[in-house]
Amino acid sequence: MKNVGEAPQEELATGERSTRNRIARSVLDHGPSTAADLAKRLGLTQAAVRRHLDSLVAENVVEPREQRVYGARTRGRPAKVFALTDCGRDAFDQSYDKLAADALHWISQAAGGGEKGEAAVTAFARARFAAQAGAYREAVGAAAPEERTEALARALSDDGYAATARSAPVGEQLCQHHCPVAHVAEQYPQLCEAETEFFSELLGTHVQRLATIAHGDGVCTTFIPRSGTAQTTHSASASTAGRNPA
C-alpha cells in the first residue's frame, strides 16, 4: 500500500469524494469549465478529471454543455464544458428558499396582489440592496475607475456570489457563478432587476444583464460598457434584468 506522500494527487487519502467536491466547487467558483480547465486549476490529470466528471454527471451534480463562444467562432467543434445543475447548486446552499418565497408572496398579497403586489416586491428588493450598499460603495469607491468592476466582483465574492470580472468587446463582463437566491428569483425576477439597478448605481453607468442563473443560464452575466459607450446600452439595461434579451 502506498503512503500518502507517494500517492498521485488525484488519489490522496482524502478520497475520491473529496476530489469530486473540489471539482464541483471549482465549477461553482469559475463557472462552466472544460476538463482541461479543471485539470489545470486543481493540479490533476485530465483523465482523472474526466473520470470524476462522469461520476458527477451520473449523480446529477454537473451537466455537459456546448461551450458558449464570444466573437468569431473558430473551426472545429467547441470544447464541451461542465456546469452545475440545480441539484449541484443546492448542495452548496444552506438557504431558506421556501421561507423567502413565502415571505415575498405574503408581501405581494398584503399589498393587494397584481401590479400593487409586484411593486411591493420591487420595493422590498431595492430596500434589501440599499441596506447592503455601504460595504459595496466603499469597495468600489476606493478603486481606480478602470478597476471598479473587479472591486465589485471581489465584494460580491465575499458575500458568496463567486464573482469574476473579465474584458469584453467595448467593455467588461461581471460574472456571478453562484446565486444564493436563484430559486426565489425564478419566481420573483424583481430581485435580479433590483440587483442590476444597484450595479448601475455603484458603477455610475448603465449596465445590461445578459444572462441569469435564475433564468436557467450557467452564470449571471452583466455587461458594463466602457466610458463613452454607456448611452448605446441605455435602452436595454435594467429593463431586461433577470431575463435573457430577445
Secondary structure, DSSP 8 states (H G I E B T S, - for coil): ---GGGS-GGG-TTHHHHHHHHHHHHHHHH-SB-HHHHHHHHT--HHHHHHHHHHHHHTTSEEEEE----SS--SS---EEEEE-HHHHHHH----HHHHHHHHHHHHHHTTSHHHHHHHHHHHHHHHHHHHHHHHHHHHHTS-GGGHHHHHHHHHHHTT--EEEEEETTEEEEEES--TTHHHHHH-THHHHHHHHHHHHHHTS--EEEE-TTTT-SSEEEEEE-TT-GGGGGGGSGGGTTS---
